[in-house]
Amino acid sequence: MDYNLIATIVTTALMVAAAALGAKYRRLKGKAEKLRDLVDDLVRAWEDDALTAEEAESLARRAKALLEPEEGLP
């Protein structure tokens, strides 16, 4: 088998894998950032020893949104 053909096949497979994994990485990174923001807000609410109804509702809504699957994903 010709080495140029093998190199072409491997390069193509790596390009496809990089595209697929790159999209998954960006989605995962976005979820991680949302989780970090949620935890930061939760810690701030905990530290001031006063959890208002609005804070609780906002935290619950954001946590629920974080757990819901994103649109257009299998």
Secondary structure, DSSP 8 states (H G I E B T S, - for coil): --HHHHHHHHHHHHHHHHHHHHHHHHHHHHHHHHHHHHHHHHHHHHHTT---HHHHHHHHHHHHHHHS--TT--
